[in-house]
Amino acid sequence: MDNTVIIQQFEEIENKIEGLIQVCKSQAAANSELKEKINRLDEELQVKIEAENIYAKERDFVLSKIDGLLGKLGEITET
């Protein structure tokens, strides 16, 4: 085999490897962005879960007050 052919083949291999390296870097950057997005969404979800829990506690409190008031109204009407 001629040296120029061998050198040409090595250059082709080198170009393909450089292309693969660029693809890997691009995928790593995309992966990093997706991980950051997942973290942000997890944080938002936690905030919403906490707000929902607070709402449920407030709702239960209001319902218990209403039940108490209805009970008192029932006592008044019975007398």
Secondary structure, 3 states (H helix, E strand, C coil): CCHHHHHHHHHHHHHHHHHHHHHHHHHHHHHHHHHHHHHHHHHHHHHHHHHHHHHHHHHHHHHHHHHHHHHHHHHHHHC
